[in-house]
Every structure is written in structure tokens, then in C-alpha cells.
């Protein structure tokens, strides 16, 4: 009668043979199932992500850089179904454009099926992208500074005030000093926006 150690060793060998025979098939099927779940439910096509790495290290399958490029409507059928020509019609037949987020901040759309939130007072100044409208994803807005005023200091009761008016149209001979940089912005950090295909 074989000793217990030999029996256990034989069982381990058989388990290894069994696992090696089916593991490749199982791994492939499991991988396909996981990708299907991720692609269709967890990370739907058209999702943006801020990628912290360099463009060369983006996964080869499943992601594109948001740089406005035209891509195939058949190769990227899932993405085309999600965004269509909102960001550009490509060649109007076989390609479409991905969003171009280079140097842009993202802002949530103000209007949805639940109504208009009223949080974008400058919505009328937005420019549609591709075939979209100003209230849809992809529309852009130029930089601006909100309406405001500045006081011009003068000497009380003296002749320091040199703001003159001519009829109803005031003519200003003094102004505040120019200050600021090339744009109005908040503290920020670069990332590479990518989109799920």
C-alpha cells in the first residue's frame, strides 16, 4: 500500500495536469468576459479619463487620446455609437472625430432631460462642435472675465477727478492699471485626456 505522502503527491500531479489542460481556455474566456463587462457596463465607450502618464504608455486597445483626430467608424464602432459626429464628421463617410481636449477644462452640461440647472449664464455664447448644439457635450466657450467694476481713487473735494462727460456719453480720461497674465485661470495641473473606445 502506497504511503500517504505518495498519494497526496499523485493527487497534486493530477490536479496540475487538469489545470494546465483547461487553464488557458478558462483564462481566455474569463478575460473576454471581464473585458465585455468593463467595456459595456463599468467603463462605457465615450468615457473621459485624465491619464497621468505619457501618450506612449496608453494601453494599445480600448483608449484614444482626445486630440480631435479622425478615426474609423467601423474600427471604433462602439465609440461612434456613443458620440456620433458631435465632435466632427471626419470625412463624412467612413471616419468621425474624437473630442479635442488639448488645453481645455471640462464643464458639465447645464441642461439635461431633468431641465436646465441655470448654472451657465454664458450658455448663449457657446459654440457647438461638429453636429451638436450649444447645449450639448462638445460645445466650447471662449475665456472671459465676469462683469465687474473698479473704483478710480480721487482726492476728496479736490480737482484730482478727471472723469469727464460729454452729453450722455461719458469720456474717461483715467483708467486703472493693466494687470494679470495671458488668461484667467485657476491653479491647475496637466493630464492627458483619453476616451474609452
PEVENJO-V768339 format. One record per residue. RES is the residue in three letters. PHI is phi in whole degrees, -180 to 180 (NA if undefined). OMEGA is omega in radians with two decimals (NA if undefined). Layout:
# PEVENJO-V768339
{{RES;PHI;OMEGA} {RES;PHI;OMEGA}}
This chain:
# PEVENJO-V768339
{{UNK;NA;-3.13} {UNK;-68;3.12} {UNK;-76;-3.06} {UNK;-60;-3.13} {UNK;-62;3.13} {UNK;-66;3.13} {UNK;-64;3.13} {UNK;-62;3.12} {UNK;-63;3.13} {UNK;-63;3.12} {UNK;-64;3.12} {UNK;-63;3.11} {UNK;-62;-3.13} {UNK;-66;3.10} {UNK;-64;3.13} {UNK;-63;3.12} {UNK;-62;-3.13} {UNK;-63;-3.13} {UNK;-64;-3.10} {UNK;-67;-3.12} {UNK;-71;-3.07} {UNK;-112;-3.02} {UNK;-63;-3.12} {UNK;-64;3.13} {UNK;-65;3.12} {UNK;-63;-3.12} {UNK;-62;3.14} {UNK;-65;3.13} {UNK;-65;3.12} {UNK;-64;3.12} {UNK;-61;3.12} {UNK;-65;3.13} {UNK;-66;3.13} {UNK;-61;3.13} {UNK;-62;3.13} {UNK;-62;3.14} {UNK;-66;3.14} {UNK;-62;-3.08} {UNK;-67;-3.02} {UNK;-91;-2.99} {UNK;-127;-3.08} {UNK;-81;3.13} {UNK;-124;-3.09} {UNK;-69;3.07} {UNK;-55;-3.10} {UNK;97;3.12} {UNK;-75;3.05} {UNK;-89;2.98} {UNK;-141;3.02} {UNK;-86;-3.07} {UNK;-93;-3.04} {UNK;-88;-3.12} {UNK;-93;3.10} {UNK;-87;-3.09} {UNK;-58;-3.10} {UNK;-65;-3.09} {UNK;-100;3.10} {UNK;-68;3.11} {UNK;-54;-3.04} {UNK;-63;-3.10} {UNK;-110;2.99} {UNK;102;-3.08} {UNK;-142;3.02} {UNK;-132;3.05} {UNK;-73;3.11} {UNK;-84;-3.10} {UNK;-125;3.06} {UNK;81;-3.08} {UNK;-64;3.05} {UNK;-90;-3.12} {UNK;-131;-3.07} {UNK;-68;3.10} {UNK;-72;3.13} {UNK;-90;3.12} {UNK;-61;-3.12} {UNK;-113;-3.07} {UNK;-60;-3.13} {UNK;-64;3.11} {UNK;-68;3.12} {UNK;-62;3.08} {UNK;-63;-3.09} {UNK;-74;-3.00} {UNK;-114;3.13} {UNK;54;-3.11} {UNK;-108;3.12} {UNK;-54;-3.04} {UNK;-108;3.12} {UNK;136;-3.06} {UNK;-92;-3.14} {UNK;58;3.12} {UNK;-92;3.11} {UNK;70;-3.11} {UNK;-138;-3.02} {UNK;-115;-3.10} {UNK;-129;3.03} {UNK;-145;-3.09} {UNK;-103;2.99} {UNK;-83;3.11} {UNK;-60;3.08} {UNK;-111;-3.09} {UNK;-104;3.14} {UNK;-63;3.10} {UNK;70;-3.09} {UNK;-119;2.95} {UNK;-93;3.10} {UNK;-96;3.11} {UNK;-138;3.12} {UNK;-66;3.09} {UNK;-62;-3.09} {UNK;-80;-3.08} {UNK;-108;3.03} {UNK;-132;3.10} {UNK;-65;3.11} {UNK;-87;3.12} {UNK;117;-3.13} {UNK;-94;-3.09} {UNK;-75;-3.14} {UNK;72;-3.10} {UNK;-100;3.13} {UNK;-125;-3.10} {UNK;-65;3.14} {UNK;-100;-3.08} {UNK;-56;-3.12} {UNK;-66;-3.13} {UNK;-90;-3.12} {UNK;-76;3.12} {UNK;-109;3.12} {UNK;-63;3.05} {UNK;-109;3.11} {UNK;58;-3.10} {UNK;-99;-3.10} {UNK;-81;3.08} {UNK;-117;-3.11} {UNK;-64;-3.11} {UNK;-98;-3.12} {UNK;-103;3.05} {UNK;-54;3.12} {UNK;102;3.13} {UNK;-71;-3.08} {UNK;-121;-3.12} {UNK;-142;3.11} {UNK;-73;3.11} {UNK;-71;-3.11} {UNK;-160;3.03} {UNK;-116;-3.13} {UNK;-61;-3.11} {UNK;-58;3.13} {UNK;-162;3.12} {UNK;-135;3.09} {UNK;-127;3.06} {UNK;-87;3.08} {UNK;-104;-3.08} {UNK;-67;3.07} {UNK;-135;3.10} {UNK;-79;-3.10} {UNK;-63;3.06} {UNK;72;-3.12} {UNK;-95;-3.11} {UNK;-100;-3.11} {UNK;-69;-3.13} {UNK;-74;-3.13} {UNK;-124;3.06} {UNK;-86;-3.09} {UNK;-114;3.06} {UNK;-130;3.11} {UNK;-125;-3.06} {UNK;64;3.14} {UNK;-90;-3.10} {UNK;-106;-3.11} {UNK;-67;3.07} {UNK;-115;-3.06} {UNK;-96;3.12} {UNK;-105;3.07} {UNK;-127;3.06} {UNK;-147;3.08} {UNK;-75;3.13} {UNK;-71;3.07} {UNK;-73;3.12} {UNK;-145;3.09} {UNK;113;-3.08} {UNK;-106;-3.06} {UNK;-77;-3.14} {UNK;-158;3.03} {UNK;-91;-3.05} {UNK;-152;3.03} {UNK;-107;3.04} {UNK;-57;-3.06} {UNK;-149;3.12} {UNK;-139;3.12} {UNK;-67;2.88} {UNK;-143;3.11} {UNK;-107;3.14} {UNK;-76;3.09} {UNK;-125;-3.10} {UNK;-128;-3.14} {UNK;-74;-3.13} {UNK;-96;NA}}
